[in-house]
Amino acid sequence: MARAKGEKLISDNRRARHDYHLLDRFEAGVALTGTEVKALRDSKTSLQRAYADIHDGEAWLVGLHIAEYAQGNAANHEPDRERKLLLHRREIDRLYGEVKEKGVTIVPTRMYFKDGRVKVELALARGKELHDKRRDIAARDAQRQIDRELGRRR
């Protein structure tokens, strides 16, 4: 049976780029049940309130909501359960050290299928202050205005 090659986006966490300074990104697999994968194929998920946590030497994705699969049966999955992240030991140890010392958090930025497997892109992130958010919005608006003026002149 041939698997689909390439990446297919499931969900994007645009809110993370607004609320955090994203420092370093990395990819992790996610341990899922069958009905969760089927729900993800329909893009029935939300990353908005999700974050990664490390406890007992394992990485977990907390707050990820995957809606119940509509054609599921009594063995359907729980929508808001913690899901195990599949990372190498050295990656987990590195993340644990950075989160513990630097006061950063781990947030998922996007979830996608890669070669038929569900992957999540995680980012080490530091929270933005309110004035940083305002500055980003002002810069984006100024760039949009510049692009409009350049478009009119052509």
PyRosetta script that sets phi, psi and omega in degrees:
from pyrosetta import init, pose_from_sequence

init()
pose = pose_from_sequence("MARAKGEKLISDNRRARHDYHLLDRFEAGVALTGTEVKALRDSKTSLQRAYADIHDGEAWLVGLHIAEYAQGNAANHEPDRERKLLLHRREIDRLYGEVKEKGVTIVPTRMYFKDGRVKVELALARGKELHDKRRDIAARDAQRQIDRELGRRR")
pose.set_psi(1, 124.2)
pose.set_omega(1, -177.7)
pose.set_phi(2, -83.7)
pose.set_psi(2, 137.4)
pose.set_omega(2, 177.2)
pose.set_phi(3, -96.1)
pose.set_psi(3, 151.6)
pose.set_omega(3, 177.0)
pose.set_phi(4, -71.4)
pose.set_psi(4, 134.0)
pose.set_omega(4, 179.5)
pose.set_phi(5, -95.6)
pose.set_psi(5, 155.8)
pose.set_omega(5, 177.5)
pose.set_phi(6, 96.3)
pose.set_psi(6, -168.2)
pose.set_omega(6, -177.1)
pose.set_phi(7, -117.5)
pose.set_psi(7, 141.7)
pose.set_omega(7, 173.6)
pose.set_phi(8, -129.2)
pose.set_psi(8, 118.8)
pose.set_omega(8, -177.0)
pose.set_phi(9, -69.3)
pose.set_psi(9, 132.0)
pose.set_omega(9, 176.1)
pose.set_phi(10, -98.3)
pose.set_psi(10, -51.8)
pose.set_omega(10, -176.6)
pose.set_phi(11, -152.2)
pose.set_psi(11, 146.5)
pose.set_omega(11, -179.7)
pose.set_phi(12, -124.3)
pose.set_psi(12, 133.6)
pose.set_omega(12, -179.1)
pose.set_phi(13, -100.2)
pose.set_psi(13, 80.8)
pose.set_omega(13, -179.8)
pose.set_phi(14, -68.9)
pose.set_psi(14, -25.8)
pose.set_omega(14, 179.6)
pose.set_phi(15, -63.4)
pose.set_psi(15, -31.3)
pose.set_omega(15, 179.8)
pose.set_phi(16, -62.9)
pose.set_psi(16, -38.6)
pose.set_omega(16, 179.2)
pose.set_phi(17, -67.9)
pose.set_psi(17, -26.7)
pose.set_omega(17, 178.9)
pose.set_phi(18, -80.1)
pose.set_psi(18, -39.0)
pose.set_omega(18, -173.2)
pose.set_phi(19, -90.9)
pose.set_psi(19, -16.5)
pose.set_omega(19, -172.9)
pose.set_phi(20, -134.7)
pose.set_psi(20, 153.4)
pose.set_omega(20, 164.4)
pose.set_phi(21, -86.4)
pose.set_psi(21, 115.0)
pose.set_omega(21, -177.5)
pose.set_phi(22, -86.7)
pose.set_psi(22, 120.7)
pose.set_omega(22, -173.3)
pose.set_phi(23, -95.3)
pose.set_psi(23, -60.2)
pose.set_omega(23, -175.0)
pose.set_phi(24, -135.2)
pose.set_psi(24, 138.2)
pose.set_omega(24, -178.1)
pose.set_phi(25, -115.3)
pose.set_psi(25, 150.2)
pose.set_omega(25, 176.4)
pose.set_phi(26, -155.2)
pose.set_psi(26, 165.1)
pose.set_omega(26, -174.3)
pose.set_phi(27, -110.1)
pose.set_psi(27, 141.4)
pose.set_omega(27, 177.3)
pose.set_phi(28, -139.6)
pose.set_psi(28, 149.7)
pose.set_omega(28, 172.4)
pose.set_phi(29, -83.7)
pose.set_psi(29, 165.3)
pose.set_omega(29, -179.7)
pose.set_phi(30, -130.1)
pose.set_psi(30, 131.4)
pose.set_omega(30, 177.2)
pose.set_phi(31, -82.2)
pose.set_psi(31, 116.1)
pose.set_omega(31, -174.7)
pose.set_phi(32, -128.9)
pose.set_psi(32, 162.8)
pose.set_omega(32, 172.1)
pose.set_phi(33, -93.9)
pose.set_psi(33, 171.4)
pose.set_omega(33, -177.0)
pose.set_phi(34, -61.9)
pose.set_psi(34, -43.3)
pose.set_omega(34, -178.3)
pose.set_phi(35, -70.2)
pose.set_psi(35, -27.2)
pose.set_omega(35, 176.8)
pose.set_phi(36, -67.5)
pose.set_psi(36, -42.0)
pose.set_omega(36, 179.1)
pose.set_phi(37, -63.8)
pose.set_psi(37, -41.8)
pose.set_omega(37, 179.3)
pose.set_phi(38, -64.2)
pose.set_psi(38, -39.3)
pose.set_omega(38, 177.0)
pose.set_phi(39, -66.2)
pose.set_psi(39, -37.3)
pose.set_omega(39, 178.6)
pose.set_phi(40, -66.7)
pose.set_psi(40, -32.4)
pose.set_omega(40, 177.0)
pose.set_phi(41, -62.8)
pose.set_psi(41, -25.1)
pose.set_omega(41, 175.4)
pose.set_phi(42, -93.2)
pose.set_psi(42, 8.1)
pose.set_omega(42, -179.2)
pose.set_phi(43, 57.7)
pose.set_psi(43, 40.2)
pose.set_omega(43, -179.2)
pose.set_phi(44, -95.2)
pose.set_psi(44, 65.2)
pose.set_omega(44, -177.7)
pose.set_phi(45, -146.0)
pose.set_psi(45, 161.7)
pose.set_omega(45, 177.5)
pose.set_phi(46, -139.8)
pose.set_psi(46, 124.2)
pose.set_omega(46, 178.7)
pose.set_phi(47, -97.8)
pose.set_psi(47, -1.6)
pose.set_omega(47, -169.3)
pose.set_phi(48, -55.5)
pose.set_psi(48, -42.1)
pose.set_omega(48, -174.4)
pose.set_phi(49, -106.2)
pose.set_psi(49, 12.3)
pose.set_omega(49, -174.8)
pose.set_phi(50, -85.7)
pose.set_psi(50, 152.4)
pose.set_omega(50, 173.1)
pose.set_phi(51, -154.3)
pose.set_psi(51, 162.5)
pose.set_omega(51, 178.3)
pose.set_phi(52, -102.5)
pose.set_psi(52, 144.5)
pose.set_omega(52, -179.4)
pose.set_phi(53, -133.4)
pose.set_psi(53, 147.0)
pose.set_omega(53, 178.8)
pose.set_phi(54, -119.1)
pose.set_psi(54, 117.1)
pose.set_omega(54, 174.6)
pose.set_phi(55, -146.5)
pose.set_psi(55, 148.6)
pose.set_omega(55, -176.7)
pose.set_phi(56, 56.8)
pose.set_psi(56, 32.1)
pose.set_omega(56, 177.6)
pose.set_phi(57, 73.9)
pose.set_psi(57, 13.3)
pose.set_omega(57, 179.2)
pose.set_phi(58, -128.4)
pose.set_psi(58, 151.7)
pose.set_omega(58, 178.4)
pose.set_phi(59, -98.9)
pose.set_psi(59, 135.3)
pose.set_omega(59, -177.8)
pose.set_phi(60, -129.6)
pose.set_psi(60, 144.2)
pose.set_omega(60, 174.8)
pose.set_phi(61, -99.1)
pose.set_psi(61, 115.3)
pose.set_omega(61, -174.2)
pose.set_phi(62, -110.2)
pose.set_psi(62, 140.4)
pose.set_omega(62, 174.6)
pose.set_phi(63, 86.0)
pose.set_psi(63, 1.8)
pose.set_omega(63, 176.7)
pose.set_phi(64, -75.3)
pose.set_psi(64, 125.9)
pose.set_omega(64, 179.4)
pose.set_phi(65, -104.9)
pose.set_psi(65, 119.5)
pose.set_omega(65, 172.8)
pose.set_phi(66, -117.4)
pose.set_psi(66, 114.7)
pose.set_omega(66, -176.8)
pose.set_phi(67, -60.2)
pose.set_psi(67, 152.0)
pose.set_omega(67, 178.3)
pose.set_phi(68, -62.0)
pose.set_psi(68, 146.4)
pose.set_omega(68, 179.3)
pose.set_phi(69, -74.9)
pose.set_psi(69, 125.9)
pose.set_omega(69, -173.3)
pose.set_phi(70, -61.7)
pose.set_psi(70, -37.3)
pose.set_omega(70, -178.8)
pose.set_phi(71, -92.8)
pose.set_psi(71, 12.5)
pose.set_omega(71, -179.2)
pose.set_phi(72, -71.7)
pose.set_psi(72, 170.6)
pose.set_omega(72, 179.7)
pose.set_phi(73, -116.9)
pose.set_psi(73, -154.1)
pose.set_omega(73, -178.1)
pose.set_phi(74, -64.6)
pose.set_psi(74, -20.2)
pose.set_omega(74, 179.9)
pose.set_phi(75, -91.0)
pose.set_psi(75, 21.8)
pose.set_omega(75, 179.3)
pose.set_phi(76, -63.5)
pose.set_psi(76, 155.8)
pose.set_omega(76, -175.8)
pose.set_phi(77, -80.2)
pose.set_psi(77, 162.1)
pose.set_omega(77, 173.9)
pose.set_phi(78, -83.6)
pose.set_psi(78, 125.7)
pose.set_omega(78, -171.4)
pose.set_phi(79, -63.1)
pose.set_psi(79, -33.7)
pose.set_omega(79, -171.7)
pose.set_phi(80, -112.8)
pose.set_psi(80, 23.8)
pose.set_omega(80, -177.8)
pose.set_phi(81, -73.4)
pose.set_psi(81, 159.6)
pose.set_omega(81, 174.5)
pose.set_phi(82, -74.0)
pose.set_psi(82, 139.9)
pose.set_omega(82, -179.1)
pose.set_phi(83, -120.3)
pose.set_psi(83, 136.9)
pose.set_omega(83, -176.7)
pose.set_phi(84, -75.1)
pose.set_psi(84, 134.5)
pose.set_omega(84, 175.2)
pose.set_phi(85, -93.3)
pose.set_psi(85, 138.2)
pose.set_omega(85, -177.7)
pose.set_phi(86, -98.8)
pose.set_psi(86, 100.9)
pose.set_omega(86, -179.3)
pose.set_phi(87, -131.4)
pose.set_psi(87, 158.8)
pose.set_omega(87, 174.1)
pose.set_phi(88, -72.7)
pose.set_psi(88, 154.0)
pose.set_omega(88, -178.8)
pose.set_phi(89, -55.6)
pose.set_psi(89, -44.5)
pose.set_omega(89, -178.3)
pose.set_phi(90, -65.6)
pose.set_psi(90, -32.2)
pose.set_omega(90, 176.8)
pose.set_phi(91, -68.5)
pose.set_psi(91, -42.3)
pose.set_omega(91, 178.8)
pose.set_phi(92, -63.4)
pose.set_psi(92, -43.7)
pose.set_omega(92, 179.4)
pose.set_phi(93, -63.6)
pose.set_psi(93, -40.6)
pose.set_omega(93, 178.6)
pose.set_phi(94, -63.9)
pose.set_psi(94, -45.8)
pose.set_omega(94, 179.4)
pose.set_phi(95, -63.1)
pose.set_psi(95, -42.6)
pose.set_omega(95, 179.8)
pose.set_phi(96, -60.1)
pose.set_psi(96, -43.2)
pose.set_omega(96, 178.9)
pose.set_phi(97, -63.8)
pose.set_psi(97, -42.0)
pose.set_omega(97, -178.6)
pose.set_phi(98, -69.9)
pose.set_psi(98, -40.5)
pose.set_omega(98, -179.2)
pose.set_phi(99, -67.8)
pose.set_psi(99, -39.7)
pose.set_omega(99, -177.8)
pose.set_phi(100, -69.6)
pose.set_psi(100, -41.8)
pose.set_omega(100, -174.1)
pose.set_phi(101, -86.3)
pose.set_psi(101, -47.2)
pose.set_omega(101, -167.9)
pose.set_phi(102, -89.7)
pose.set_psi(102, -7.5)
pose.set_omega(102, -178.6)
pose.set_phi(103, 72.4)
pose.set_psi(103, 32.2)
pose.set_omega(103, 176.9)
pose.set_phi(104, -104.8)
pose.set_psi(104, 167.8)
pose.set_omega(104, 177.7)
pose.set_phi(105, -125.1)
pose.set_psi(105, 169.0)
pose.set_omega(105, 179.1)
pose.set_phi(106, -113.6)
pose.set_psi(106, 117.8)
pose.set_omega(106, -179.5)
pose.set_phi(107, -120.6)
pose.set_psi(107, 141.9)
pose.set_omega(107, 174.6)
pose.set_phi(108, -78.6)
pose.set_psi(108, 132.3)
pose.set_omega(108, -179.8)
pose.set_phi(109, -100.7)
pose.set_psi(109, -31.1)
pose.set_omega(109, 175.7)
pose.set_phi(110, -159.4)
pose.set_psi(110, 158.2)
pose.set_omega(110, 179.1)
pose.set_phi(111, -128.6)
pose.set_psi(111, 137.1)
pose.set_omega(111, -174.1)
pose.set_phi(112, -155.3)
pose.set_psi(112, 162.4)
pose.set_omega(112, 171.4)
pose.set_phi(113, -91.7)
pose.set_psi(113, 131.3)
pose.set_omega(113, 175.9)
pose.set_phi(114, -127.9)
pose.set_psi(114, 113.8)
pose.set_omega(114, -177.0)
pose.set_phi(115, 53.7)
pose.set_psi(115, 39.3)
pose.set_omega(115, 176.2)
pose.set_phi(116, 85.7)
pose.set_psi(116, -1.4)
pose.set_omega(116, 179.9)
pose.set_phi(117, -113.2)
pose.set_psi(117, 146.4)
pose.set_omega(117, -179.8)
pose.set_phi(118, -80.4)
pose.set_psi(118, 127.2)
pose.set_omega(118, 177.3)
pose.set_phi(119, -125.4)
pose.set_psi(119, 153.9)
pose.set_omega(119, 175.4)
pose.set_phi(120, -128.3)
pose.set_psi(120, 134.4)
pose.set_omega(120, 175.6)
pose.set_phi(121, -91.5)
pose.set_psi(121, 120.9)
pose.set_omega(121, -179.6)
pose.set_phi(122, -106.8)
pose.set_psi(122, 151.4)
pose.set_omega(122, 177.9)
pose.set_phi(123, -134.0)
pose.set_psi(123, 137.7)
pose.set_omega(123, 168.1)
pose.set_phi(124, -74.1)
pose.set_psi(124, 130.0)
pose.set_omega(124, -172.1)
pose.set_phi(125, -138.8)
pose.set_psi(125, 146.0)
pose.set_omega(125, 174.4)
pose.set_phi(126, -116.6)
pose.set_psi(126, 133.0)
pose.set_omega(126, -176.3)
pose.set_phi(127, -62.1)
pose.set_psi(127, 142.9)
pose.set_omega(127, 177.3)
pose.set_phi(128, -88.3)
pose.set_psi(128, 147.0)
pose.set_omega(128, 171.6)
pose.set_phi(129, -80.9)
pose.set_psi(129, 164.4)
pose.set_omega(129, -178.5)
pose.set_phi(130, -60.6)
pose.set_psi(130, -40.7)
pose.set_omega(130, -179.5)
pose.set_phi(131, -67.1)
pose.set_psi(131, -29.5)
pose.set_omega(131, 175.7)
pose.set_phi(132, -66.3)
pose.set_psi(132, -40.7)
pose.set_omega(132, 179.0)
pose.set_phi(133, -64.3)
pose.set_psi(133, -42.7)
pose.set_omega(133, 179.4)
pose.set_phi(134, -63.8)
pose.set_psi(134, -40.4)
pose.set_omega(134, 179.2)
pose.set_phi(135, -62.9)
pose.set_psi(135, -41.1)
pose.set_omega(135, 178.9)
pose.set_phi(136, -64.4)
pose.set_psi(136, -41.9)
pose.set_omega(136, 179.3)
pose.set_phi(137, -64.6)
pose.set_psi(137, -43.1)
pose.set_omega(137, 179.3)
pose.set_phi(138, -63.4)
pose.set_psi(138, -41.9)
pose.set_omega(138, 179.2)
pose.set_phi(139, -64.9)
pose.set_psi(139, -39.6)
pose.set_omega(139, 178.9)
pose.set_phi(140, -65.6)
pose.set_psi(140, -42.5)
pose.set_omega(140, 178.3)
pose.set_phi(141, -64.7)
pose.set_psi(141, -40.7)
pose.set_omega(141, 178.7)
pose.set_phi(142, -63.7)
pose.set_psi(142, -42.4)
pose.set_omega(142, 178.9)
pose.set_phi(143, -64.5)
pose.set_psi(143, -39.1)
pose.set_omega(143, 177.9)
pose.set_phi(144, -63.5)
pose.set_psi(144, -40.6)
pose.set_omega(144, 178.9)
pose.set_phi(145, -65.9)
pose.set_psi(145, -41.6)
pose.set_omega(145, 178.1)
pose.set_phi(146, -62.0)
pose.set_psi(146, -44.3)
pose.set_omega(146, 179.1)
pose.set_phi(147, -62.3)
pose.set_psi(147, -38.2)
pose.set_omega(147, 178.2)
pose.set_phi(148, -63.2)
pose.set_psi(148, -46.4)
pose.set_omega(148, -178.4)
pose.set_phi(149, -64.3)
pose.set_psi(149, -41.6)
pose.set_omega(149, 178.3)
pose.set_phi(150, -65.0)
pose.set_psi(150, -34.7)
pose.set_omega(150, 178.3)
pose.set_phi(151, -66.6)
pose.set_psi(151, -35.5)
pose.set_omega(151, 179.7)
pose.set_phi(152, -70.9)
pose.set_psi(152, -31.7)
pose.set_omega(152, -176.7)
pose.set_phi(153, -77.0)
pose.set_psi(153, -17.2)
pose.set_omega(153, -178.6)
pose.set_phi(154, -80.7)
pose.dump_pdb("model.pdb")
